[in-house]
Amino acid sequence: MADTALPAAEVRPTPHGVIPELVRLSGSFGRHFQSLLQLVGLETKEAALVGLRLLIFVAVAAVLSFFGYVLLLFFVAFLLAFIFGISWIWISLGLAVLHLVGVAICAILAKNCLQKPVFKATMAELRRDFEAMKQFKS
């Protein structure tokens, strides 16, 4: 078989004209959109982690709310017993308040998770692209 590789000294000239320039331009656009899609993919993974964290906070808040509700019911039930001289009801009230404070902490953490913007790098890249496109118009 004959070797079809070009010798090192021979360099192909770059073709000139409208068609080769359009091919190069479309290749540039393709590479640019491919890099944008890769960036979106990375930030989607980050957003999924934020969503998972939010789901965990909501689940913990639901469990703590359930225990707070049960302990509050015990408080009301044993309040009647307190009238008859049973004093450990305040312990159940303290536990109910403690659980409800845990719910408030989870709600604050979940709210903070929702306030963080996602896709920051993609939006910055798109802003730069739009600015560059505006300069081409001028």
Secondary structure as GFF3:
##gff-version 3
##sequence-region A 1 138
A	DSSP	alpha_helix	18	83	.	.	.	ID=ss1
A	DSSP	alpha_helix	89	115	.	.	.	ID=ss2
A	DSSP	alpha_helix	120	137	.	.	.	ID=ss3
###
